[in-house]
Amino acid sequence: MTMSKPRSVTIQDVARACGVSPTTVSLVLNNSSRRISAETRERVLRYVRETRYQPSALARGAAVKRLSTIGVLSGFGGSHYLHYSYYLQVLGGVMEYAQARQLNLLVLNENLWSGEMSELRLHIDGRCGGLLLIGPREKNQLLPALTERGIPFVVVGKEKEDQAFTCVDVDNRQGAKTVTEYLLRQGHRRIALFRGSLLGFFDDERYAGYRDALSEANLPFDPTLVFDSELSYSEYGGQDMARQMLRLPPRQRPTAIFCGSDQIAYGVLDVFREQGIRVPKDVSLIGFDDERKAAMTDPPLTTLRQPYETIGARASQLLIERIEGAESGVQDFLPGELVVRQSVRSLTVR
């Protein structure tokens, strides 16, 4: 009778037994200076001694390379990501952080998150120490799959209120409140919200911030001044909502419009130009994002600036901490900055 050869202990076995990720095991075995608790380090080393686990030289070399590589996964498929200011500026922050710390970047992409599970094996094939996911859609299957497999990741852009993943985003609620409060200080009382579409958490947060400001100013909420569109946060969505608003009787129309994105504001400006409506003389307009184009519209757009590069850098920092063994669940919301240009007119408060 031939005895089968005992199966060698793998790094996955060590990680599973110690309740940590394979990445953490690699860091311990390579005596990394990265932050790992003394308790975790001792637990891993004790198990390694007991099982006489021996990583191969090839595996150690691959681990070092993997730990110094960040994967960036975006929902903007193919070359389309080149047209999205948000993605490019966040990626710029990631690149700056990586360059300063001698990390490598591996840029991946999905076709608007439509095939994330079919491509799962490509994202966890060991090339990266962890993943940054920029703008994953709500109810995305990839996030729980990565969690189940112990792959460190950080989400850029929070999508659900009960989300337990590590994420970084602008403070959407406070940002929307800041925008609405600015319009109130300029004397506006009939302020419309062009909400976009009911996409998820960030949309709900901007809606909540708008209502917070009205409530604190003791102004009644008027649902007829809130618009949305199936065309979402795009110029086409802005055009659609502008046309909806123009169906209101003139006396019921707003004196100012808070657009949920700069893209929406661009579409509004197009329709108003066609209809001979002057901004800001006839109606004031304010956006959210501060895309590069916002300063070049006619008139230049007042908006809330998202700290794109800071978001990218902070997400990268949190990913490194996750790779080093930090627990998931950190949610970091960064403040936006109001940028005042020429698209808002001050009214005399009666």
N, C-alpha and C positions, 0 to 999 in steps of 0.2 A: 504494500500500500504506500503510495507516494504522498508525502506530507506537503501541503501547500505552504508556500512561503508567507510568513506573516506580513500583513500590509504595513508599509512604512507610515509613520505618523506624518501628517501634512500640516502646513501652517494653518489650514482651515480647521483641522482638528484642535490645534492649540487654541485658536481664537474662540472656537465654540465652547471648549471646556472652561476657558477663563472668562467668558462673557464679554469679550472685546472684539474689535474688528481685526482682520488679518493685517491691516495697515499698522495698528497699534503693536501687534506682535513683532512686525518688522522693525518698527522704531526701537522697541526694547532690545531686540537682538543686535541691532546695529549701534546700540549705546547712543542713540540720538539725544541731543541736548534739548529737543522740543519738549514742551510741557506734558509730562505724564506723571500721575500721582505715584508716590513711593509704594503705596499698597498695590496698585495695578502692576507696577514693574516687578515687585516681588512675587506676585501671584503668577505672572507669566514665567519668570525665571524658575520658580519652584516646579511648575508643571514640566518645563523643558528638561530640568534635571531628572525628574522622576521618569519621564518617558524616553530620555536620551535622544530627544529630537535634534536632528542635525540638518539645517538648511544647506542646500548646495550652493556652491560659489556662484553658479549661474543665476540661481533664484535670488541670492542676495544682491547681485548686480542689477537684476531686473527690478527688485524692490526699490533700490535707491533711485533708479531712473523714474519709476512710477510715482514715488512720493514727491518728486520734484516737478511733476506735471499736473496741471489743472485742466480738466476738460470743460469746455463751455458749450452748452447745448441750448439752442434757440429754436423757437417755434416758427421763425421766418425761414421757410424752406428755400433751397437753391440759392440763387443770387439775389432773391428779394430782400434779404436783410440789408443790402446796401442802400435801400431806399428808406429805411426806418431810422430816423434821427435818434430815437430813444435807445435802440439797440447799439448803434455805433458809439454813442457817447458813454453808455454804461461799459461797453467793451473797452473803450479807451481807458477808463478807470481801472479795469481789470489788468490791462496790459501794463499800465504804469506801475501798479502794485507788483506784478510779476517781475518786471524788469528790475525794480529796486531790490528784490529779494532773490534774484537769479533763479526764477521759476520758469518752466516751459508752459506754453499754452497749446492745447489741441482744440481747435474750433470744429464743432460738429453742428449739424442742423437737421431739423425735422421738417416735413411738409405740413406746417401749421398743426403739429402734434397729431396728425391723422394716423401715423404708423408707428407710434412710440413703442408699442409692445413688440411688434414684429422686428424692430431693430434693437431690442433690449440687449441681446448678446453682444452687439457691437459697442455698446456703451459700458459694459462691465467686463471687457476682455482683458483687463489688467494693464492697459496703457496709461491709465490715469490714477492718481491717488484719490481723486474725488471729482465731483461734477458741480458746476454752477449751471442752474437751469433758469434761463431768462424768459419770463412771461409764460410759464406753463398754463394751459387752459384749466378751468375749473373741472373737477372730477377726473383729473388726469390719472391714468392707471400706472404711469411710470413711477410716481412718487412712492406709493406703498410697495411697489416691486423692488425699488432700490432699498427701502427701509428693511424689507424682509431679508434681503441678501447682504445687509451690513455694509452697503456702499455709502461712504460719506457724501452728502450733497447739501447745497444751500440754494434756496429759491430766491430769485430777484423778482419781487412783486407778490404781495400776499393776495391769496384768492378766496380763502374761506375763514370765517370767524373762529371756527373750532380747529383750525389747522395747527398741528403740533410740530410742524417742520421748522427748522431754522430758516428765517427769511429776513430780507432787507427790503425796505420800500420807503418812499416818501410818506410823510404823515398826511394822508389824503384828507382826513376829517378836519384837522387843524388848518390845512392849506385852503380847503374850500371855505372854511369859516373866515379866514383872513381875507380872502377875495371878497366875500359878501360884505364883511364889515367895512372894507375900503369903499365899496359902492354906497353903503349906508352913510358913511362920513361925507361923501360927496353930495348928499341930499337925496339920493334915490330911495324911493319907497316901493315902487312896483318893479321888482327885480325878477326877471325870468331866469329859469335854469334850463339850459339845453343839455340834458343829461346824457345823451348818446343812446346806448342800449343798456338793458339790465344785465350787464355782463358778469357781475360778480362782486366780490368784496370791495374793491376799490371804488366802484361806481356807487355802491351803497354808502360808503364812507363819505364820499364827496356830497352826496345828497343829504346825509346827516349833518355835515358841517354847514351846509347852506341853511338848513332848518334851525340849527343851533343859533346862528347869527340872528336870524329873524326873531326867534323866541326871546333872546336876550335883549333885543331892541323893542320888545313888546309889540311886534307887528304880527298880524294874523297870517297864517299860511294860506296861500291861494293856490289850489291844485291846478287851476286853469293856466298858471304861469310856468308849469313844469312840462317839458316836452321830451319825448324820446323818439328813436327811429330804429328801424331794423337795419339801417345802413351804418349804424354803430358810430364809432369814434373816428369818422372820416370826413373829408370835405363834402362827400355826397350826403352823409348824415346831416351835416350842417346846413346844406342847401334844403334838404327835406324839412328840417325843423324850422328854418326861416320861413318857408312857404306855409307851414302849419300856423305859425304865429301871425302871419299876415292875413289869415282868414278871420282873426279876431276883429271886432269893431274897433276903429281907431282909438276911442276913448278907453278901451280895455287893454290896450297894448302896453307893454312895459316901457319904462324909460331907460332901462339898462338890462343887458343880457350877460349872464355868467355862462360861458361855454365850458363844458367839461373837458375840453382839450383844445389846443391851438388848431388842430386839424379841423375841428368843428367850426371854429371862428373863421378860418379861411373860406369855408363854404358859405357861411353867413354873409361875409363881405361880398362874395360873388353875386349872391341874390340881391342884396341891398343895392349894389352898384347897378344891376339891371333895372331895378325898380325905382331908381332915383332917390333912395333913402340914404341920407348922409350920416356918416359916423365921424365924430360923436355928436354932431349938432342935433340930429333927429333922434338918435338912440345911441347910448354908450355900449361898448363891447369890451369884454375882458375874457382872457383865456386861461389855460392851465397847462404848463409844461415848460414854456420858453424854449421852443425849438429855434434853431438858427434863423429860420425864415420869419419868425415873429417880429424881428426888428426891421424887416424889409417890406412889410405890408403897407398899404396906404389906407388909413394912417398906420404908423407903427403900433403894434398891439401891446397893450398893458396885459400882463399875465403873471402867473406864479411859476417861478423857476424851480424845476426839480434839480437836486444836486446829483446829476447823473454820474459824474466821475467819482464822487464820494460814495455813492451807492455801490458802484463796481468795486472800488477798493475795499470798502467795508465787507462786502459779500465775500471777497477773496480772503480777507483776514479771518472771517468766521469759518470759511471752508478749511483753511489750514488748521484752525483749532479743532474742527470736527475730525480731520485726518489724524490729529494728535490724540484723539480720544475724548474730546469734550462732548457732553450730552447734547442731543438735539432739543429744539424748542425755543432757542433764543429768537426773539422777534424785535428787530431794531427799526424804528420808524424815524426817519431823519426829517428835520424841518425844511420847508421850502422857503423861498424868498420872493416877496412881491417886487415885480419890476414895473415901474410906472413909466408909461410912454404917452402916446397922444390919442388913444382910442376911448378915453373916458372923459366926460364933461361934468364939471361940478354944477349942481343946481342950487338955487336959493331955497333953503329950508323954510317952509311956511309955518 
